[in-house]
Amino acid sequence: MASEKIKSQLNKLNNLQLAYFVKYKLTTYLKETQANILSYIQNERRLSLNELNKLIEKDTNSKKDKMCTKCGSNFPFTYEVEYQIPYSHRF
């Protein structure tokens, strides 16, 4: 059974966020905590690991044209570049 602290943190995540959490962060926790997290997912959320993987797959397929081809991130990285002519080249 998942502890109340774990449950309160996992309750803040929607299913897609939970899927990414499991994929990238689950293994960083102690084995006992991992078991508690997996117990929560299966018993409280009624989700299997296969269903979580399908959520991630569906999410990445829907964003393919909006994501970085190297890392898969869909975080928009934009910045403005202000060009100036060096003083020595102005004349």
RAGICOR-V276655 format. One record per residue. N is the residue number from 1. RES is the residue in one letter. SS is DSSP state (H for helix, E for strand, L for the rest). PHI is phi in degrees with one decimal (* if undefined). PSI is psi in degrees with one decimal (NA if undefined). Layout:
[[N | RES | SS | PHI | PSI] [N | RES | SS | PHI | PSI]]
//
This chain:
[[1 | M | L | * | 132.2] [2 | A | L | -70.5 | 140.9] [3 | S | L | -69.1 | 162.0] [4 | E | H | -64.5 | -35.6] [5 | K | H | -65.0 | -43.5] [6 | I | H | -64.3 | -45.7] [7 | K | H | -60.8 | -41.1] [8 | S | H | -65.3 | -35.7] [9 | Q | H | -72.3 | -42.3] [10 | L | H | -71.9 | -27.7] [11 | N | L | -64.6 | -20.3] [12 | K | L | -76.9 | -15.0] [13 | L | L | -97.1 | 139.5] [14 | N | L | -79.6 | 176.0] [15 | N | H | -61.3 | -38.7] [16 | L | H | -68.3 | -43.8] [17 | Q | H | -62.0 | -39.6] [18 | L | H | -62.4 | -39.6] [19 | A | H | -62.1 | -46.1] [20 | Y | H | -66.9 | -36.5] [21 | F | H | -59.4 | -46.8] [22 | V | H | -63.9 | -42.6] [23 | K | H | -64.9 | -42.3] [24 | Y | H | -106.7 | -19.8] [25 | K | H | -118.6 | -19.8] [26 | L | H | -54.6 | -43.6] [27 | T | H | -71.4 | -8.3] [28 | T | H | -83.8 | -5.9] [29 | Y | L | -98.4 | 160.4] [30 | L | L | -61.3 | 154.2] [31 | K | H | -55.6 | -41.1] [32 | E | H | -64.5 | -41.0] [33 | T | H | -67.8 | -39.5] [34 | Q | H | -58.1 | -43.6] [35 | A | H | -63.2 | -39.7] [36 | N | H | -64.8 | -40.6] [37 | I | H | -65.9 | -45.8] [38 | L | H | -64.3 | -36.6] [39 | S | H | -62.8 | -44.0] [40 | Y | H | -59.4 | -46.4] [41 | I | H | -62.0 | -43.2] [42 | Q | H | -77.0 | -40.0] [43 | N | H | -91.3 | -38.3] [44 | E | L | -89.0 | -46.9] [45 | R | L | -87.9 | -16.0] [46 | R | L | 56.5 | 45.4] [47 | L | L | -120.5 | 145.7] [48 | S | L | -99.8 | 165.5] [49 | L | H | -64.5 | -33.1] [50 | N | H | -62.8 | -41.6] [51 | E | H | -65.5 | -37.9] [52 | L | H | -64.7 | -41.8] [53 | N | H | -62.9 | -37.7] [54 | K | H | -65.9 | -36.1] [55 | L | H | -62.3 | -42.8] [56 | I | H | -66.0 | -44.3] [57 | E | H | -60.8 | -44.8] [58 | K | H | -63.4 | -40.3] [59 | D | H | -65.1 | -45.5] [60 | T | H | -71.0 | -34.0] [61 | N | H | -67.0 | -34.2] [62 | S | H | -76.5 | -14.5] [63 | K | L | -114.7 | 11.6] [64 | K | H | -52.8 | -40.5] [65 | D | H | -78.6 | -9.0] [66 | K | H | -113.4 | 16.6] [67 | M | L | -125.5 | 159.5] [68 | C | L | -66.8 | 130.9] [69 | T | L | -73.4 | -19.3] [70 | K | L | -85.2 | -49.9] [71 | C | L | -109.3 | -11.3] [72 | G | L | 83.1 | 2.4] [73 | S | L | -71.5 | 143.3] [74 | N | L | -112.6 | 17.7] [75 | F | L | -73.1 | 122.9] [76 | P | L | -72.5 | 116.8] [77 | F | L | -110.0 | 98.5] [78 | T | L | -128.3 | 147.9] [79 | Y | L | -155.7 | 155.6] [80 | E | L | -96.3 | 140.8] [81 | V | L | -113.7 | 123.5] [82 | E | L | -100.9 | 114.6] [83 | Y | L | -89.6 | 138.7] [84 | Q | L | -131.4 | 144.2] [85 | I | L | -84.3 | 125.9] [86 | P | L | -58.9 | 148.1] [87 | Y | H | -57.5 | -35.7] [88 | S | H | -69.0 | -17.9] [89 | H | H | -102.7 | 4.2] [90 | R | L | -76.4 | -20.4] [91 | F | L | -110.3 | NA]]
//
